[in-house]
């Protein structure tokens, strides 16, 4: 039973990471596109927004991995 519970934790972690990544990159894309249209700077803010989304995603990933490591260790 403990093995199934452990597997569910990893599934939850994967789904959470995927959702966070998708939402962060999407918001960076939409925000960057809006700023590019507003200031006529295509693709500057689009690229910056996507990179910020990726950065936020991996910061979140590292924080979650540190939290999991603390729980286990």
N, C-alpha and C positions, 0 to 999 in steps of 0.2 A: 504494500500500500504506500509506503514511504517513497518508493521509486516512482510511482505514478504521480505523486504529489510534487516530487522534484522535477519531473518532466513537464508538468503543467506550469511550474514556475518559469522554466526556460521558454516554453511556448508563449506565455504571457509577456516575458521580457522581449522576445522577438517581435511579437505583434505591436507592443508598445513602441519599440525602437522604429519599426517600419512606419507606424502612424506618425510618430514625431518627425521622422525624416520627410515624409510626404507633405505634411502640413507646413513645416518650416520652409522647405524649398518652394512650395506653392505660394506661400505668403511673400517670400523674397522675390519670386518671379512677378507676382501681381503688383507688389509695391514698386519694384524696379521699373516695370512697364509703365505704371502710372507716372512715376517721376520722369521717365524718359519722354513721355508724351507731354507732360507739363512744361519741361525745360528744353525740349527738342534736342536731346543728347543721346539718342539711341546709338548703341546698346550699352552705354556706360553704366547706368543705374541698374539695368537688367542683370548685368554680370555681377555687380557689387551685391545686389539683392540675393542672387542665387548663392554666391560665395558666403554671404552672411548666414543664409539658411543652412548650408552645409556645416559651417562652423558651429552654429548653435546646436545642430544635431549631434556632432561629435563631442561637444562639450557635455551635452546631456548624457551621451553614452558613457563617457569617462566617469562622470559623477555617479551614474548608476552602477557601473562596475566596481568603483571604490566602495560604494555602500554595500554591495553584495559581498565583496571581499572582507569587509569589516564584520559582517554578520557571520561569515563562515570561519573567520580566523580569530 
